[in-house]
């Protein structure tokens, strides 16, 4: 069983210690021949930074590469981006309702709890960047 997620992309820029890869993320029907005439097709471009150890670069701008991430890295990113915010909002909503707050106030508090959460993620972005790592398949 394959333990990695792979996406093809094109190198957008090369710096001393990282490479930026442009990935076109598309839905299943975006590659269809009639997708240009259909409103259901969807595609998005994403930029991914791939940190390269050492100063030696072997990639050039415009080169097609495959960017890889392990399943556990993807799972960790999903937990940080979707799981924890949902859990915080849900718990805040339940606790505030149990404490007798009005529904509108409970909903507002549930949304407001995301502000410190995302601020804390922002403060720890360099540490998270070391945990959530992409590589280029050779």
N, C-alpha and C positions, 0 to 999 in steps of 0.2 A: 504494500500500500504506500502510495506517495505521501510524504509528510511535508510537502512544500506547496505553496501557492505561487504560480508563475504568471507573469504578464510580459508581453513583448512591448518594447518601447524604443524610442529614439533618443540618443544623448542630446540634451539641450545645451548644456554647458559643462565645462571641465574646470575645476579649481584645484588648488594644491592638495587638499585632503578630502574632497568629495566630488561626486559626479551627479548632476541633475538630469534625471531621465523623464521624458514626457511620455506618459502612458495614455492611450485612448481607451477608456473604459466604456464598453458598449453593451447594450442589451442584446438578447439572443437574436432579435429580428433586425438589428442595425446592419448586419452584414448581408441581409437579404437583397436580392437583385431589384426588387420593387420598393425598397425602403425609402427611396427618394420621393415616391408618390404616396407613401403611407404616413399617417400622423402618429402611428404607434411606435415608430423607431426612435431610439434615443441613444445618444452617446455623449460622453463627457471627457474632457482632457484633464489629467492630473499630473502634477509635478512631484516626483519622488526624489529625495536626496539619499544617495547611497554613499556612505562614508567609506573611504578607501584608506587602509592602514599604510603608513609610510608616505613618502613623497613621490614615489614612482607612479606615473600615469601611463596606461597602455591603451586608453580609449581616446577617440577623437569625436568632435561634435558632428552629429549627423549619422553616426554609426548605429545600426540596429542591434539591440541587446535584449536579453531576457532578465527581468528583475524578479528575484525570488524572496519569499519570506516563509519561515517555518509556520506550521499551523498553530503552534503554541504562542508565537509572537502575534499572529492575527487574532487569536482568542483573547490575549491580554489587551490588545488595542480595542477590541469590541467591548470588553468589560469596562475599560476606562471611559470609552466614548458613549456607550449606551446603557450598560448594566448598572453601573454605579449611579449615574444621574437618575435613572428610573427608580432605583431603590431609595435614594435620598428623597425624591419627590413623593413617592408613595408613603414612606414612613412619616415624613413631615405632615402630609395630609391626614393620615390616620391619627397621629398623636395630637395634632391641633384640633381635630374634630372631637376626639375623646376628652380633651381639656375644655371643651365647651365653646370654642371659637366659632364664629359664623362661617358659613360655607364659603362666602366670597373671600373672607380673610384667610381661611385655610388654603384655598386655591392660590391666593397671592403669596402666602408663605411658602407653599410648595414650589412655586416658580422662583421665589427669591432665594431659596436655599441653593440654587444652581450658581448664583453669583460667586459666593465664596469657594464653591467646588471648582469652578473653572479658573478662578484666580489662583487657587492652590496648584492646579495642574500647570498653569502658566509659570508659577514660581519654580516648579520642579521639571520644566521642559527639557533641560539638559540631561537630567537623570533618566527621564523617560526616553529621550533620544538614544541613550546608550542601551536601554532595555529592548526597545522596538527597533530592530535592525533589519535593513534590506541588504541583499547582496546581488551582485551581477554574476549570472551563470556564464561560464566560459566554454 
